Amino acid sequence: MADRGKQTVDSGVRTMEIGFLDHVEQRGQRSMLRELLEARFGDLPPAAVERLEAWPGDRLTELGRALMNATSLEEIGLGEAEDSDS
């Protein structure tokens, strides 16, 4: 029985490690995207920074690809025009 409890704990720790590593990876992606966005469009308005921080982690790569051809923050869903739809 002790082995089963240890396996459960090990599994829980591993799950936490993976979640933490995913979080760290997403923070790095967000940081890189922000640098690229600022290089292309200048200082980001606070609303754009908030949207970037709230962007789903599993869609950050998609946002990076869209940035390659974007001509405005609005075009990729980070601009002020997004507020007018609300």
NORPE-V698944 format. One record per backbone hydrogen bond with DSSP energy under -0.5 kcal/mol. CO is the residue of the C=O (numbers start at 1). NH is the residue of the N-H. E is the energy in kcal/mol with one decimal. If there is no record, write none. Layout:
CO;NH;E + CO;NH;E
//
This chain:
1;5;-1.8 + 2;6;-2.2 + 3;7;-2.5 + 4;8;-2.1 + 5;9;-2.2 + 6;10;-3.1 + 7;11;-2.6 + 8;12;-2.4 + 9;13;-2.7 + 10;14;-2.4 + 11;15;-2.3 + 12;16;-2.1 + 13;17;-2.5 + 14;18;-2.5 + 15;19;-2.4 + 16;20;-2.5 + 17;21;-2.8 + 18;22;-2.5 + 19;23;-2.1 + 20;24;-2.5 + 21;25;-2.5 + 22;26;-2.5 + 23;27;-2.2 + 24;28;-2.1 + 25;29;-2.3 + 26;30;-2.8 + 27;31;-2.3 + 28;32;-2.4 + 29;33;-2.9 + 30;34;-2.6 + 31;35;-2.2 + 32;36;-2.4 + 33;37;-3.0 + 34;38;-2.7 + 35;39;-2.0 + 36;40;-1.8 + 37;41;-3.3 + 38;42;-1.8 + 45;48;-0.8 + 45;49;-1.9 + 46;50;-2.5 + 47;51;-2.2 + 48;52;-2.4 + 49;53;-2.5 + 50;54;-1.7 + 51;55;-0.9 + 52;55;-0.7 + 56;59;-2.3 + 57;60;-1.1 + 59;63;-2.0 + 60;64;-2.3 + 61;65;-2.2 + 62;66;-2.3 + 63;67;-2.1 + 64;68;-0.9 + 65;68;-0.7 + 65;69;-0.5 + 66;69;-1.1 + 66;70;-0.9 + 72;76;-0.6 + 73;76;-0.8 + 73;78;-2.7 + 73;79;-0.9 + 74;77;-1.3 + 79;82;-1.4 + 80;83;-1.9 + 80;84;-0.6 + 81;84;-0.6 + 82;85;-0.8 + 83;86;-1.4
//
